[in-house]
């Protein structure tokens, strides 16, 4: 079931420190800036499962500011990111020397692995989607690119993503653990598509040679994921770079090239398993996407998704 808390019945003197503790526990350590001239009110509802690191929450509060320092960042065992969707009033976000003003109808991507400040000047109602690094499956390269823009939540993939958050919250308690896992994972998949296909992000890569090369590598791997010959030398040659430089590029990311390719293949098999029109066996799918060792594939799949391939195939599809 969803977890929830509210300041309504807390003594006035305890509201600010208890709210700060709840925020740090739900997201990561932050310094909160309360309005000293007004009584603070807040409520927080959290949807999560034990089978996925993804967390959805709905945060409603009085005027408030949140800041993240270098010292707080250094204490984190794993990088985490927040996607915030304002529902009532505008939010202001400052990171990497840029300032964003995001109104309802949009959303922003916040890096928890770098200092920032986030605030709103009036009562607000927010969806907040927390994504630890491991939940991104290596699909976002150069995450600092995504903090530069407000993303559209009124149409296209952005709208689908926000609608999925609302559906997840509305139907979460009606579902079993496996289906709850699927709800959160599907919202994450839609988010990643929305972020990666935004033309502003793609165009911004031209100002960064390393980011451009990483994107070229991503596209080549995506187009040749089924090839058993997909190896560093082939990838480097196709992208016009040296193997040494290829490994150097990936040394700045959470995964090596081989690890990232394996994750993309697992994701490809998973998507076909979830397709009701796909009638290939699990072994055929694994082989088609480059897994020649069935036992190794099964171990990798279970470790990555928290369930077997057979279990993934029979999970209910949400419409």
C-alpha positions in Angstrom: 0.0 0.0 0.0 1.0 3.6 -0.4 2.7 5.3 2.6 1.5 8.7 3.6 2.1 11.4 6.2 0.8 14.8 7.0 1.7 17.7 9.2 -1.9 18.3 10.1 -1.7 16.7 13.5 1.9 17.5 14.3 2.6 20.1 16.9 3.6 23.4 15.3 7.1 23.3 16.9 7.8 19.8 15.3 6.5 20.4 11.8 9.6 21.8 10.2 12.2 19.3 11.6 9.9 16.3 11.0 9.1 17.4 7.5 12.9 17.9 6.7 13.5 14.4 8.1 10.7 12.9 5.9 12.0 14.7 2.8 15.6 13.4 3.3 14.3 9.9 3.9 12.1 9.9 0.8 14.6 11.5 -1.7 18.0 12.3 -0.4 19.5 14.8 2.2 18.4 18.4 1.4 18.5 21.7 3.3 15.0 23.1 3.6 14.2 26.8 3.6 10.9 27.5 5.3 8.9 30.8 5.3 9.3 32.0 8.8 6.3 34.3 8.6 3.7 31.6 7.9 2.6 28.3 9.5 3.9 25.4 7.5 1.6 22.7 6.1 2.6 19.6 4.1 1.5 16.1 3.1 3.4 13.4 1.3 2.2 10.2 -0.3 4.6 7.5 -1.5 4.2 4.6 -3.9 7.0 2.1 -4.0 7.7 -1.6 -4.1 10.5 -3.9 -2.9 11.2 -5.2 -6.4 12.2 -1.9 -8.1 14.2 1.1 -6.9 11.8 3.5 -8.5 9.6 5.7 -6.2 6.6 7.8 -7.0 5.4 10.4 -4.6 2.9 13.3 -4.4 4.2 16.2 -2.4 1.9 19.0 -1.3 3.1 21.8 0.8 3.2 25.5 1.7 5.9 27.8 0.1 9.2 26.1 0.4 12.8 26.0 -0.8 15.1 23.0 -1.0 18.9 23.1 -1.6 21.5 20.4 -2.1 25.2 21.0 -1.1 28.4 19.3 -2.2 28.8 17.8 1.2 25.3 16.2 1.0 26.1 14.9 -2.5 29.3 13.3 -1.2 27.4 11.2 1.3 25.3 9.4 -1.2 26.1 5.7 -1.9 24.5 6.0 -5.4 23.5 8.8 -7.7 19.8 9.5 -7.8 17.7 11.8 -10.0 14.3 13.4 -9.5 11.7 14.2 -12.1 9.3 16.9 -10.8 5.9 17.7 -12.3 4.3 20.9 -10.8 0.5 20.6 -10.7 -0.5 23.9 -9.1 2.1 26.7 -9.3 5.4 27.4 -10.9 8.7 25.9 -9.6 12.2 27.4 -9.9 15.2 25.2 -10.3 18.9 26.2 -10.4 21.7 23.7 -11.3 25.0 23.9 -13.3 24.7 27.6 -13.6 21.2 27.5 -15.2 17.9 28.6 -13.9 14.6 27.0 -15.0 11.1 28.3 -14.4 8.7 25.4 -14.9 4.9 25.9 -14.9 2.2 23.3 -14.6 2.0 21.5 -17.9 5.8 20.8 -17.8 8.3 18.8 -15.9 12.0 19.0 -15.0 14.9 16.6 -14.5 17.0 17.2 -11.4 20.5 15.6 -10.8 21.0 14.5 -7.2 24.7 14.0 -7.9 25.4 17.8 -8.1 24.4 20.8 -6.0 21.2 22.6 -6.8 18.4 24.8 -5.4 14.6 24.2 -6.0 11.8 26.4 -4.7 8.3 27.6 -5.1 6.7 30.8 -3.8 3.2 29.6 -3.1 1.3 26.5 -2.1 2.1 23.7 -4.5 1.2 20.1 -5.5 3.9 18.0 -7.2 4.4 14.6 -8.6 8.0 13.5 -7.9 9.5 10.5 -9.6 12.8 9.2 -8.0 15.2 7.3 -10.2 18.4 5.8 -8.8 21.2 5.4 -11.3 20.7 1.6 -11.6 17.0 2.2 -12.6 18.1 4.1 -15.7 19.6 0.9 -17.2 22.4 2.9 -18.7 20.0 4.6 -21.2 20.9 8.2 -20.4 24.3 9.5 -21.4 25.5 12.9 -20.2 22.7 13.4 -17.7 23.6 17.0 -17.3 22.0 17.7 -20.7 18.6 17.0 -19.3 18.7 19.6 -16.5 18.9 22.4 -19.1 15.2 22.3 -20.2 11.6 22.2 -19.1 9.9 19.2 -20.8 6.4 19.3 -22.2 3.8 17.4 -20.2 0.8 18.4 -22.2 1.3 16.3 -25.4 3.3 13.5 -26.8 5.4 11.2 -24.7 5.7 13.8 -21.9 1.9 13.7 -21.5 1.8 9.9 -21.6 4.5 9.8 -18.9 2.5 12.1 -16.6 -0.7 10.3 -17.2 1.1 7.1 -16.3 2.1 8.6 -13.0 -1.5 9.5 -12.2 -2.7 6.0 -13.3 0.0 4.4 -11.1 -1.2 6.4 -8.1 -4.8 5.7 -8.7 -4.6 1.9 -9.3 -1.5 1.0 -7.2 -3.3 -0.5 -4.3 -5.5 -2.6 -6.5 -2.5 -4.5 -8.0 -0.2 -7.2 -6.7 3.5 -6.7 -6.2 4.5 -7.8 -9.8 1.9 -5.4 -11.4 3.0 -2.5 -9.2 6.6 -3.1 -10.3 5.4 -3.0 -13.9 3.5 0.2 -13.4 6.6 2.0 -12.2 8.9 0.4 -14.8 6.5 1.4 -17.6 6.4 5.0 -16.4 10.3 5.0 -16.3 10.5 3.6 -19.9 8.2 6.3 -21.2 10.1 9.0 -19.4 13.4 7.8 -20.9 11.9 7.9 -24.4 10.5 11.4 -23.8 13.9 12.7 -22.6 16.0 11.0 -25.3 13.8 12.0 -28.2 13.6 15.7 -27.3 15.2 17.6 -30.2 16.7 20.3 -27.9 18.7 17.7 -26.0 19.8 16.0 -29.2 20.9 19.4 -30.7 22.7 20.4 -27.6 25.1 17.5 -28.0 26.8 19.4 -30.9 28.5 21.6 -28.3 30.2 18.7 -26.6 32.3 16.3 -28.7 32.4 13.5 -26.1 28.6 13.6 -25.8 28.2 13.6 -29.6 30.4 10.5 -29.9 28.5 8.8 -27.1 25.2 9.4 -29.0 26.7 8.1 -32.2 27.8 5.0 -30.3 24.3 4.6 -28.8 22.7 4.9 -32.3 25.0 2.4 -33.8 24.5 -0.1 -31.0 20.7 0.3 -31.2 20.8 -0.4 -34.9 23.1 -3.5 -34.6 22.0 -4.9 -31.3 21.2 -8.3 -32.8 24.6 -8.7 -34.4 26.8 -11.3 -32.7 29.8 -9.4 -34.0 29.0 -6.3 -31.9 32.3 -5.7 -30.1 34.4 -2.6 -29.2 36.6 -2.8 -32.3 33.6 -2.9 -34.6 31.8 -0.1 -32.7 34.9 2.1 -32.7 35.5 1.6 -36.4 31.9 2.3 -37.4 31.9 5.5 -35.3 35.3 6.7 -36.6 37.1 6.6 -33.2 39.8 4.5 -31.7 39.1 1.6 -29.3 41.1 3.3 -26.6 39.0 6.5 -26.9 35.9 4.4 -26.9 36.8 2.9 -23.6 37.8 6.3 -22.3 34.3 7.6 -23.1 32.6 4.9 -21.2 35.0 5.3 -18.2 33.0 8.4 -17.4 29.7 6.5 -17.3 28.2 4.0 -14.9 28.8 1.0 -17.3 31.4 -0.3 -19.6 30.5 -0.7 -23.2 30.0 -4.5 -22.8 27.8 -4.0 -19.7 25.7 -1.4 -21.5 25.2 -3.6 -24.6 24.1 -6.4 -22.4 21.6 -4.1 -20.6 20.2 -3.0 -24.0 19.8 -6.6 -25.1 18.0 -7.5 -21.9 15.6 -4.5 -22.4 15.0 -5.6 -26.0 14.1 -9.1 -24.9 11.9 -7.8 -22.2 9.9 -5.6 -24.6 9.3 -8.5 -26.9 8.2 -10.7 -24.0 5.6 -8.0 -23.1 4.3 -7.9 -26.7 1.2 -10.1 -26.8 1.7 -10.6 -30.6 5.2 -12.1 -30.1 5.1 -15.9 -30.2 8.8 -16.6 -30.2 10.1 -18.8 -27.3 12.3 -17.2 -24.6 15.2 -19.1 -26.0 14.6 -17.8 -29.5 14.3 -14.3 -28.3 17.5 -14.6 -26.2 19.4 -16.0 -29.2 18.0 -13.3 -31.5 19.3 -10.5 -29.3 22.8 -11.9 -28.9 22.6 -14.3 -25.9 24.3 -17.6 -26.9 24.4 -18.9 -23.3 20.8 -19.6 -22.1 21.8 -20.0 -18.4 23.8 -16.8 -18.4 20.8 -15.0 -20.0 18.4 -16.3 -17.4 20.7 -15.2 -14.5 21.2 -11.8 -16.1 17.5 -11.3 -16.7 16.5 -12.2 -13.2 19.2 -10.0 -11.7 18.2 -7.0 -13.8 14.4 -7.2 -13.7 13.8 -9.1 -10.4 11.8 -11.9 -12.1 12.3 -14.7 -14.6 11.6 -14.2 -18.3 8.7 -16.6 -18.0 7.2 -14.5 -15.2 7.7 -11.3 -17.2 5.8 -12.8 -20.1 2.7 -13.5 -18.1 2.4 -10.3 -16.1 -0.8 -8.4 -17.0 -0.4 -5.6 -19.5 -1.9 -2.3 -18.3 -3.9 -0.2 -20.8 
